[in-house]
């Protein structure tokens, strides 16, 4: 009882009914509630293995996943549960191309993806999730071209799983994602997804860049740097027409991190969009001092004056000019 927070251990006047304190009656109630929630979660997890009960179990668990403590280890260690979730995912592969995904199908598989995101987020299951290569099952969803709502919902929820992995700075996660070519899939979404999907995809690229291995990977060849730089540049141009401070923040952070690499910084002197050099986004960033500071540092790194396109030569500059 001594460890209960004050809100649960304050005594009622005169010790409460029958002389009991509120702490003495609240703790068992809380324990009972936790037990009932856990029993409910366990039953729903068992229901996932029953095809007749799975759809409802997916819906209930995805809605209440924040309420169930240690749901991720329960999902991972329950017999047949991960296999059932993967079955949900692969079952819609045939409707990806040609695109025939219905809203009901999209909702159902996104409920399964929400549970996988739970597993990806938990420290006890994250590396098990990675070592089983489960993210690869999501990659076909990121490779779709349809902009319809069911596909966009599917794309966004899949990105949420990858985003949950990169939120924790672990080099093993970054190494795995780089080895599975996640960058081109993120760049695809950054070009054609909704604003929210673009934001999550850019965040993933940002987190990869912030890892030294990720920065080295992207800056190892001119082709990789050019691919990332081209997409970031087109996004900046789009932001000038319809600015989003949240998305712009991730774009600028990506550019700033690229400027930490000497070769990339040299290339950015000639290819950094003019709209980041002038006052185009001043009003958009007016209430975001952190992003303004990043932009100032970026301009300092590459040189604040506008630099004309360099003559064709070797390295990144040759690739960017051509």
DAVENHU-V169152 format. One record per residue. RES is the residue in one letter. SS is DSSP state (H for helix, E for strand, - for the rest). NEAR is the number of other C-alpha atoms within 10 Angstrom. D_CENTER is the distance of its C-alpha to the mean C-alpha in Angstrom with 1 decimal. Layout:
RES,SS,NEAR,D_CENTER
RES,SS,NEAR,D_CENTER
//
This chain:
X,-,9,39.2
X,-,7,39.2
X,-,7,35.5
X,-,12,34.8
X,-,10,33.3
X,H,10,36.1
X,H,9,35.1
X,H,17,35.9
X,H,18,39.0
X,-,13,41.1
X,-,16,44.5
X,-,13,46.0
X,H,10,49.4
X,H,10,52.1
X,H,12,49.6
X,-,12,48.5
X,H,10,50.1
X,H,7,52.5
X,H,11,51.9
X,-,13,48.3
X,-,18,45.5
X,H,18,42.3
X,H,20,40.5
X,H,13,42.6
X,H,13,41.7
X,H,14,38.1
X,H,15,36.8
X,H,11,38.1
X,H,12,36.7
X,H,12,33.2
X,H,11,33.6
X,H,12,34.8
X,H,12,31.9
X,H,15,29.5
X,H,12,31.6
X,H,12,31.6
X,H,16,27.8
X,H,18,27.5
X,H,13,30.2
X,H,15,28.5
X,H,24,25.2
X,H,16,27.2
X,H,12,29.1
X,H,19,26.1
X,H,22,24.6
X,H,18,28.1
X,H,18,28.1
X,-,24,25.1
X,-,19,27.7
X,-,13,30.1
X,-,10,29.4
X,-,10,31.4
X,-,13,29.4
X,H,21,25.9
X,H,17,24.8
X,H,14,25.8
X,H,23,24.3
X,H,24,20.9
X,H,20,21.2
X,H,15,22.6
X,H,22,20.2
X,H,19,17.0
X,H,13,18.7
X,H,12,20.0
X,-,17,17.5
X,-,11,17.2
X,-,13,21.0
X,-,17,21.5
X,-,13,21.5
X,-,16,20.6
X,H,21,19.6
X,H,22,17.4
X,H,16,20.5
X,H,18,22.6
X,H,23,20.5
X,H,18,20.5
X,H,11,24.2
X,-,13,25.7
X,-,13,27.6
X,-,14,26.3
X,H,19,23.2
X,H,21,20.5
X,H,13,22.9
X,H,16,23.2
X,H,21,19.4
X,H,17,19.5
X,H,13,22.6
X,H,20,20.9
X,H,20,18.4
X,H,13,21.1
X,-,11,23.5
X,-,17,21.9
X,H,14,21.9
X,H,11,25.4
X,H,12,24.4
X,-,16,21.8
X,-,12,24.6
X,-,9,26.7
X,-,15,24.2
X,-,14,25.6
X,-,20,22.7
X,-,14,24.0
X,H,14,22.3
X,H,10,23.4
X,H,16,22.0
X,H,20,18.6
X,H,16,18.6
X,H,18,19.8
X,H,24,17.4
X,H,24,14.4
X,H,23,16.1
X,H,26,16.2
X,H,25,12.5
X,H,21,11.9
X,H,23,14.3
X,H,25,12.6
X,H,25,9.4
X,H,21,12.2
X,H,27,13.6
X,H,26,10.6
X,H,22,10.3
X,-,17,14.1
X,-,13,15.9
X,-,14,18.7
X,-,19,16.9
X,H,20,13.9
X,H,18,16.3
X,H,14,18.2
X,H,20,15.3
X,H,17,14.8
X,H,13,18.6
X,-,9,19.1
X,-,13,16.9
X,H,15,15.3
X,H,22,12.2
X,H,14,15.0
X,H,13,15.9
X,H,20,12.8
X,H,19,13.6
X,H,15,16.4
X,H,22,14.3
X,H,24,12.5
X,-,15,16.1
X,-,19,17.7
X,-,17,19.4
X,-,18,20.3
X,-,13,19.2
X,-,12,20.6
X,H,14,18.9
X,H,19,18.6
X,H,23,16.9
X,H,22,14.6
X,H,18,13.7
X,H,25,13.2
X,H,28,11.1
X,H,22,8.7
X,H,25,8.7
X,H,25,8.3
X,H,29,5.2
X,H,21,4.1
X,H,21,6.0
X,H,22,5.0
X,H,21,1.9
X,H,18,5.1
X,H,26,7.2
X,H,22,6.9
X,H,13,7.3
X,-,13,10.7
X,-,13,12.7
X,-,12,14.3
X,H,15,16.0
X,H,12,16.4
X,H,20,12.8
X,H,23,12.8
X,H,15,16.2
X,H,15,15.2
X,H,21,12.5
X,H,16,15.1
X,H,10,17.8
X,-,14,16.2
X,-,12,15.9
X,H,21,12.2
X,H,21,13.1
X,H,16,15.3
X,H,17,13.0
X,H,24,10.5
X,H,21,13.7
X,H,17,15.0
X,H,25,12.4
X,H,24,12.9
X,H,18,16.5
X,H,13,16.9
X,-,22,14.1
X,-,16,14.4
X,H,15,13.7
X,H,15,10.6
X,H,24,9.3
X,H,23,10.5
X,H,22,8.9
X,H,22,5.2
X,H,30,6.9
X,H,26,9.0
X,H,23,6.7
X,H,25,5.9
X,H,24,9.7
X,H,23,10.6
X,H,21,9.5
X,H,26,11.4
X,H,23,14.2
X,H,19,14.6
X,-,17,15.6
X,H,13,19.2
X,H,15,18.9
X,H,21,16.1
X,H,22,18.3
X,H,13,21.3
X,H,16,19.9
X,H,21,19.2
X,H,21,22.5
X,-,14,24.6
X,-,14,25.7
X,H,20,26.4
X,H,14,25.0
X,H,16,21.4
X,H,21,21.8
X,H,20,23.3
X,H,15,20.6
X,H,22,17.9
X,H,22,20.6
X,H,17,21.7
X,H,16,18.4
X,H,23,17.8
X,H,19,21.5
X,H,13,21.3
X,H,18,18.5
X,H,23,20.7
X,H,16,23.5
X,H,13,21.8
X,H,18,20.8
X,H,15,24.5
X,H,8,25.3
X,-,9,22.6
X,-,17,20.9
X,-,17,17.7
X,H,18,17.7
X,H,15,14.0
X,H,21,13.2
X,H,22,16.2
X,H,20,15.2
X,H,22,12.3
X,H,22,14.9
X,H,20,17.6
X,H,21,15.7
X,H,25,15.2
X,H,24,18.9
X,H,25,20.0
X,H,20,18.5
X,H,26,20.1
X,-,22,23.3
X,-,15,23.4
X,-,16,24.5
X,H,13,28.2
X,H,18,28.2
X,H,25,25.2
X,H,22,26.7
X,H,17,29.9
X,H,27,28.4
X,H,25,26.5
X,H,22,30.0
X,H,18,30.9
X,H,21,27.7
X,-,22,25.8
X,-,17,26.0
X,H,15,29.0
X,H,14,27.1
X,H,19,25.3
X,H,17,28.8
X,-,12,30.5
X,-,10,30.0
X,-,13,28.1
X,-,19,25.2
X,-,12,27.3
X,-,11,27.3
X,-,17,23.6
X,-,19,23.0
X,-,11,26.0
X,-,11,24.4
X,-,14,21.6
X,H,10,23.6
X,H,11,20.8
X,H,20,19.7
X,H,18,23.4
X,H,11,24.0
X,H,18,21.4
X,H,20,23.1
X,H,15,26.5
X,H,15,25.6
X,H,26,24.3
X,H,21,27.6
X,H,13,29.6
X,H,17,28.1
X,H,22,28.9
X,-,15,32.0
X,-,14,32.2
X,-,11,34.9
X,-,16,34.2
X,-,14,35.0
X,-,9,36.4
X,-,13,35.1
X,-,14,36.4
X,-,9,39.0
X,-,13,37.8
X,-,10,37.7
X,-,9,35.8
X,H,14,32.2
X,H,23,29.3
X,H,23,31.7
X,H,14,33.5
X,H,16,30.4
X,H,21,29.2
X,H,14,32.8
X,-,7,33.3
//
